[in-house]
């Protein structure tokens, strides 16, 4: 009896249920009723936030934070749009340039390595219109992070990022020459030389250049800019006439009594505390006198000079037209001009003293004699063209300088 009930119960699971007209289907045992509705409780006496409580300053801070956060968006067009809006927003709120200088440098500098060319172009315009219009006292402590990402861009694996890196470096160098102190160049001198060595492809280990970077005809404009910025960097570092126009040190405080090595509180009329560490010259303008000078920078770049001279020789050979039928590229004259300018700044140091360790004088004169021979052919075939005539005159001035230095 009991067995037959159990058997019927087991078969019931497999039996097809007969539906009857007018009756609904039987609900399963695990059915959950979801026919409920949500209702809103309205309390007339509850506290409400008035619109007037959200002040203008609060809206500005929220908008600024939103634009800064959007710079990390995964979509490149969103990053570009946010950067453009941030540029207009900061220019319309000048107070942000003084209160948020460090934040702006921190969030925008990584975009130097952005994969999108449009974002990098917007960043370039942002640097010109916004960042490098800031007061030098506020900009100088934040230039280091810009150098950091620029160096990373110069050695980046992506060619387009490498090509754009010297655009940002050119802006930084212009600011260093006109507004910032020369100690910034000393701080980043050796690292920048190493990055140029990798970017342009000269070796620091041997006398011969190792062309690790190959420039096609399409990338001639990039090569022109790289050599031009390298020339500007070398002049700014070791040419005394190109030194920064300001004598401010990297640590600059406009408080009184700094010349007497006394650390003074902003309320100096109430508090004056003599410095126990004045012998370190931490707050004097001459803090970096031992290392922040052209001679010291030249000593640091000695291992790079043999490869640089060979690179300059090869660049001249590739760009200089010797015969009249030679197809002259649009930027050949600019490359030759930068080559002569680099040799000009090196001649003052190499020919003035002997560096037997690297045999620099012999190497320099060998390249100089090669350019001297080819400049004669250049004058014979292209003297009528204005751009090449100026290069010939530039080399004649260099030749006169070399003769004077050798006589000394």
C-alpha positions as CSV (number, residue, x, y, z in Angstrom):
1,X,0.0,0.0,0.0
2,X,2.7,2.4,1.0
3,X,4.9,1.4,-1.9
4,X,2.2,2.2,-4.4
5,X,1.8,5.7,-3.1
6,X,5.5,6.4,-3.4
7,X,5.5,5.0,-6.9
8,X,2.6,7.3,-7.9
9,X,4.3,10.3,-6.4
10,X,7.5,9.6,-8.4
11,X,5.5,9.1,-11.6
12,X,3.6,12.4,-11.0
13,X,6.8,14.3,-11.6
14,X,6.8,13.0,-15.2
15,X,3.1,13.1,-16.0
16,X,1.8,15.8,-18.3
17,X,-0.5,18.0,-16.4
18,X,-3.9,18.5,-18.0
19,X,-4.9,22.2,-18.2
20,X,-8.6,23.1,-17.8
21,X,-10.3,26.0,-19.5
22,X,-10.8,29.0,-17.1
23,X,-8.4,27.7,-14.5
24,X,-4.9,29.1,-14.1
25,X,-1.8,27.0,-14.1
26,X,-0.8,25.7,-10.7
27,X,2.2,27.6,-9.3
28,X,5.4,25.8,-8.4
29,X,6.3,25.3,-4.7
30,X,9.3,27.7,-4.9
31,X,7.3,30.5,-6.5
32,X,8.2,34.0,-5.3
33,X,5.6,36.8,-5.6
34,X,7.1,39.9,-7.2
35,X,3.9,41.8,-7.7
36,X,4.8,44.4,-5.0
37,X,5.1,48.1,-5.8
38,X,7.5,50.7,-4.3
39,X,6.0,53.7,-2.6
40,X,7.5,57.0,-1.6
41,X,7.1,58.4,1.9
42,X,6.7,62.1,1.9
43,X,7.5,64.0,5.0
44,X,6.4,67.7,4.7
45,X,8.5,68.7,7.7
46,X,11.8,67.1,6.6
47,X,14.9,69.2,6.1
48,X,15.7,70.2,2.5
49,X,18.9,71.6,0.9
50,X,18.3,75.0,-0.5
51,X,19.9,75.9,-3.8
52,X,21.4,79.0,-2.3
53,X,23.5,76.8,0.1
54,X,25.6,75.5,-2.9
55,X,27.8,78.5,-3.2
56,X,29.7,79.8,-6.3
57,X,33.0,78.7,-4.8
58,X,31.7,75.2,-4.2
59,X,30.5,74.9,-7.8
60,X,33.9,76.0,-9.0
61,X,35.7,73.5,-6.9
62,X,33.4,70.7,-8.1
63,X,33.8,71.7,-11.8
64,X,37.6,71.9,-11.4
65,X,37.8,68.5,-9.7
66,X,35.6,67.0,-12.4
67,X,37.8,68.3,-15.2
68,X,41.0,67.1,-13.5
69,X,39.5,63.6,-13.0
70,X,38.4,63.4,-16.6
71,X,42.1,63.6,-17.7
72,X,42.4,59.9,-16.8
73,X,39.4,58.9,-18.8
74,X,39.9,55.8,-21.0
75,X,38.5,57.6,-24.1
76,X,41.1,59.7,-25.9
77,X,38.5,62.2,-27.2
78,X,37.3,62.7,-23.6
79,X,40.8,63.4,-22.4
80,X,41.4,65.9,-25.1
81,X,38.1,67.6,-24.5
82,X,38.7,67.8,-20.8
83,X,42.2,69.2,-21.3
84,X,40.8,71.9,-23.6
85,X,38.0,72.8,-21.1
86,X,40.5,72.8,-18.3
87,X,42.7,75.3,-20.2
88,X,39.8,77.7,-20.7
89,X,38.6,77.2,-17.1
90,X,42.0,77.9,-15.5
91,X,42.5,81.0,-17.7
92,X,39.1,82.3,-16.6
93,X,39.9,81.6,-12.9
94,X,43.5,83.0,-12.5
95,X,43.5,82.1,-8.8
96,X,43.9,78.4,-9.7
97,X,47.3,79.2,-11.2
98,X,48.6,80.1,-7.8
99,X,46.7,77.7,-5.5
100,X,46.9,74.6,-7.8
101,X,50.1,74.9,-9.6
102,X,51.5,71.6,-8.2
103,X,48.3,69.7,-9.0
104,X,48.1,71.0,-12.5
105,X,51.7,69.9,-13.2
106,X,51.1,66.5,-11.6
107,X,47.9,65.6,-13.5
108,X,49.0,67.0,-16.9
109,X,52.6,66.0,-17.2
110,X,51.8,62.2,-17.6
111,X,49.9,63.1,-20.8
112,X,53.2,63.7,-22.5
113,X,53.2,59.9,-22.8
114,X,49.6,59.7,-24.1
115,X,49.0,57.4,-27.0
116,X,46.7,59.9,-28.8
117,X,48.4,62.5,-30.9
118,X,45.4,64.9,-30.5
119,X,45.8,64.7,-26.7
120,X,49.5,65.5,-26.9
121,X,48.8,68.4,-29.2
122,X,46.2,69.8,-26.7
123,X,48.8,69.3,-23.9
124,X,51.4,71.3,-25.9
125,X,48.9,74.2,-26.2
126,X,48.1,73.9,-22.5
127,X,51.7,74.2,-21.6
128,X,52.2,77.3,-23.7
129,X,49.0,79.1,-22.7
130,X,48.7,78.0,-19.1
131,X,51.6,76.3,-17.3
132,X,54.4,78.4,-18.5
133,X,52.6,81.7,-17.9
134,X,52.7,81.0,-14.1
135,X,54.8,83.0,-11.8
136,X,58.4,81.6,-11.9
137,X,58.5,81.2,-8.1
138,X,55.6,78.8,-8.3
139,X,56.6,77.1,-11.6
140,X,60.2,76.3,-10.7
141,X,59.5,73.6,-8.0
142,X,57.2,71.8,-10.4
143,X,59.5,71.7,-13.5
144,X,61.1,68.5,-12.3
145,X,58.0,66.4,-12.9
146,X,57.8,67.8,-16.5
147,X,61.5,66.9,-17.0
148,X,60.7,63.4,-15.7
149,X,58.0,62.6,-18.2
150,X,59.8,64.4,-21.0
151,X,62.8,62.1,-20.4
152,X,60.5,59.1,-20.4
153,X,59.0,60.3,-23.7
154,X,62.5,60.7,-25.3
155,X,63.2,57.0,-24.6
156,X,59.7,55.7,-25.2
157,X,59.1,52.7,-27.4
158,X,56.5,54.4,-29.5
159,X,58.1,56.5,-32.3
160,X,55.3,59.2,-32.3
161,X,55.8,59.8,-28.6
162,X,59.6,60.0,-29.0
163,X,59.1,62.5,-31.9
164,X,56.9,64.8,-29.8
165,X,59.0,64.7,-26.7
166,X,61.4,67.4,-27.8
167,X,58.5,69.8,-28.4
168,X,57.9,69.9,-24.6
169,X,61.6,70.0,-23.9
170,X,61.9,73.1,-26.1
171,X,59.2,74.9,-24.0
172,X,61.0,74.0,-20.8
173,X,64.3,75.2,-22.1
174,X,62.8,78.5,-23.2
175,X,61.4,79.0,-19.7
176,X,64.8,78.1,-18.2
177,X,66.5,80.7,-20.3
178,X,64.1,83.5,-19.8
179,X,62.4,83.0,-16.4
180,X,63.8,80.1,-14.3
181,X,67.2,79.6,-12.7
182,X,70.1,77.9,-14.3
183,X,70.3,75.4,-11.5
184,X,67.4,73.5,-13.1
185,X,69.6,72.8,-16.1
186,X,72.3,71.5,-13.8
187,X,69.9,69.2,-12.0
188,X,68.7,67.5,-15.2
189,X,71.9,68.0,-17.3
190,X,73.3,64.4,-17.4
191,X,69.9,62.7,-17.6
192,X,68.9,64.8,-20.6
193,X,72.2,64.1,-22.3
194,X,71.6,60.4,-21.9
195,X,68.1,60.7,-23.4
196,X,69.5,62.7,-26.4
197,X,72.1,59.9,-26.8
198,X,69.3,57.4,-27.0
199,X,67.0,59.5,-29.1
200,X,69.6,60.6,-31.7
201,X,71.6,57.3,-31.6
202,X,75.1,58.1,-30.5
203,X,77.2,56.0,-28.2
204,X,78.9,57.0,-25.0
205,X,81.0,53.8,-24.8
206,X,83.2,53.9,-28.0
207,X,84.6,56.4,-30.4
208,X,82.3,55.4,-33.2
209,X,78.7,56.4,-33.4
210,X,76.1,53.6,-33.1
211,X,73.0,54.5,-35.0
212,X,70.3,53.1,-32.8
213,X,67.7,55.5,-34.1
214,X,66.9,55.5,-37.8
215,X,65.2,58.5,-39.4
216,X,63.3,58.1,-42.7
217,X,62.7,60.8,-45.2
218,X,59.2,61.2,-43.7
219,X,60.7,62.0,-40.3
220,X,63.1,64.7,-41.5
221,X,61.1,67.3,-39.7
222,X,61.4,65.4,-36.4
223,X,65.2,65.0,-36.9
224,X,65.5,68.8,-37.5
225,X,63.6,69.5,-34.3
226,X,65.7,67.0,-32.3
227,X,69.0,68.5,-33.5
228,X,67.8,72.0,-33.0
229,X,66.6,71.4,-29.4
230,X,69.8,69.5,-28.7
231,X,71.8,72.5,-29.9
232,X,69.6,74.8,-27.7
233,X,70.2,72.6,-24.7
234,X,74.0,72.5,-25.2
235,X,74.2,76.3,-25.6
236,X,72.0,76.8,-22.5
237,X,74.2,74.5,-20.5
238,X,77.8,75.4,-21.5
239,X,77.6,78.7,-23.5
240,X,78.1,81.6,-21.0
241,X,76.2,84.0,-23.2
242,X,73.1,81.8,-23.1
243,X,73.0,81.5,-19.3
244,X,69.7,82.2,-17.5
245,X,69.0,85.9,-17.1
246,X,67.9,85.4,-13.5
247,X,70.3,84.7,-10.6
248,X,67.7,83.1,-8.4
249,X,68.7,79.9,-6.7
250,X,66.5,76.8,-6.8
251,X,65.4,77.6,-3.3
252,X,64.3,81.2,-3.4
253,X,62.6,83.0,-0.6
254,X,61.8,86.7,-0.7
255,X,62.2,87.3,3.0
256,X,64.6,89.9,4.4
257,X,68.0,89.2,5.8
258,X,68.6,86.2,3.6
259,X,72.0,87.7,2.6
260,X,73.1,87.5,6.2
261,X,72.2,83.8,6.4
262,X,69.4,84.4,8.9
263,X,66.2,82.4,8.5
264,X,63.4,84.8,9.0
265,X,59.8,84.0,9.8
266,X,57.2,85.8,7.5
267,X,56.4,87.8,10.7
268,X,60.0,88.9,10.8
269,X,59.2,92.0,12.8
270,X,58.1,89.8,15.7
271,X,60.4,86.7,15.4
272,X,64.1,86.5,14.2
273,X,65.9,83.2,14.6
274,X,69.6,82.8,13.5
275,X,70.3,79.7,11.5
276,X,72.6,77.1,13.1
277,X,73.3,75.7,9.6
278,X,74.3,78.9,7.9
279,X,77.7,77.5,6.9
280,X,75.9,75.2,4.5
281,X,74.6,78.2,2.6
282,X,71.2,76.6,2.2
283,X,69.4,79.9,1.7
284,X,72.0,81.9,-0.2
285,X,72.0,82.6,-3.9
286,X,75.4,81.0,-4.3
287,X,74.4,77.6,-3.1
288,X,75.1,75.9,-6.4
289,X,78.2,77.9,-7.4
290,X,80.4,74.8,-7.4
291,X,78.2,72.7,-9.7
292,X,75.9,75.3,-11.4
293,X,78.3,76.6,-14.0
294,X,79.2,75.9,-17.6
295,X,82.6,74.4,-16.8
296,X,81.2,71.8,-14.4
297,X,78.5,70.8,-16.9
298,X,81.1,70.4,-19.7
299,X,83.1,68.1,-17.4
300,X,80.0,66.0,-16.9
301,X,79.4,65.7,-20.6
302,X,82.9,64.5,-21.6
303,X,81.9,60.9,-22.0
304,X,79.1,62.0,-24.5
305,X,81.3,64.2,-26.7
306,X,83.0,61.5,-28.9
307,X,79.7,60.1,-29.9
308,X,78.2,63.5,-30.3
309,X,81.0,64.6,-32.6
310,X,80.5,61.5,-34.8
311,X,76.8,62.1,-34.9
312,X,77.3,65.7,-36.0
313,X,79.7,64.5,-38.7
314,X,77.2,62.0,-40.1
315,X,74.3,64.5,-39.9
316,X,76.4,67.0,-41.9
317,X,77.3,64.3,-44.5
318,X,73.6,63.3,-44.9
319,X,72.3,66.9,-45.2
320,X,75.0,68.9,-46.9
321,X,74.8,69.0,-50.7
322,X,78.2,68.8,-52.3
323,X,77.4,68.8,-56.0
324,X,74.8,70.9,-57.8
325,X,72.7,68.0,-59.0
326,X,72.3,66.8,-55.3
327,X,68.7,66.8,-54.3
328,X,68.5,69.1,-51.4
329,X,65.8,68.4,-48.8
330,X,63.6,71.1,-47.4
331,X,65.3,70.9,-44.0
332,X,68.9,70.2,-45.0
333,X,70.0,73.8,-44.4
334,X,68.5,73.8,-40.9
335,X,70.4,70.6,-40.0
336,X,73.7,72.1,-41.3
337,X,73.1,75.2,-39.3
338,X,72.5,73.3,-36.1
339,X,75.6,71.2,-36.8
340,X,77.9,74.3,-37.1
341,X,76.3,75.8,-34.0
342,X,77.0,72.7,-31.9
343,X,80.7,72.7,-33.1
344,X,80.9,76.3,-32.3
345,X,79.9,75.8,-28.6
346,X,82.2,72.8,-28.3
347,X,85.2,74.6,-29.8
348,X,85.5,77.0,-26.8
349,X,86.1,74.1,-24.4
350,X,87.8,71.4,-26.6
351,X,90.4,73.7,-28.2
352,X,91.1,75.7,-25.0
353,X,92.4,72.8,-23.1
354,X,93.5,69.2,-23.7
355,X,91.5,66.1,-22.8
356,X,93.9,63.3,-23.6
357,X,91.5,60.7,-22.0
358,X,89.0,61.0,-24.9
359,X,91.3,62.5,-27.5
360,X,88.7,65.1,-28.2
361,X,90.9,67.8,-29.9
362,X,92.1,65.4,-32.6
363,X,88.6,64.1,-33.2
364,X,87.1,67.6,-33.3
365,X,89.7,68.9,-35.8
366,X,89.3,65.9,-38.0
367,X,85.5,66.6,-38.3
368,X,86.2,70.3,-38.7
369,X,88.6,69.7,-41.6
370,X,86.0,67.5,-43.3
371,X,83.3,70.2,-43.0
372,X,85.9,72.8,-44.2
373,X,86.5,70.9,-47.4
374,X,82.9,70.4,-48.1
375,X,82.0,74.0,-47.3
376,X,84.3,75.0,-50.2
377,X,82.2,72.9,-52.6
378,X,79.1,74.2,-51.0
379,X,80.2,77.8,-51.7
380,X,81.1,77.0,-55.2
381,X,77.7,75.4,-56.1
382,X,75.2,77.1,-53.8
383,X,76.6,80.5,-52.8
384,X,73.8,82.2,-54.8
385,X,71.1,80.7,-52.6
386,X,70.4,82.8,-49.5
387,X,69.9,80.0,-47.0
388,X,73.2,78.3,-47.9
389,X,75.0,81.6,-48.1
390,X,74.2,82.3,-44.4
391,X,75.5,78.8,-43.5
392,X,78.8,79.5,-45.3
393,X,79.1,82.8,-43.4
394,X,78.3,81.0,-40.2
395,X,81.1,78.5,-40.9
396,X,83.6,81.2,-41.7
397,X,83.0,82.7,-38.3
398,X,83.6,79.3,-36.7
399,X,86.7,78.9,-38.8
400,X,88.1,82.2,-37.5
401,X,87.4,81.2,-33.9
402,X,89.1,77.8,-34.4
403,X,92.2,79.6,-35.9
404,X,92.3,82.0,-33.0
405,X,92.0,79.2,-30.3
406,X,94.7,77.1,-32.0
407,X,97.1,80.1,-32.0
408,X,96.6,80.6,-28.3
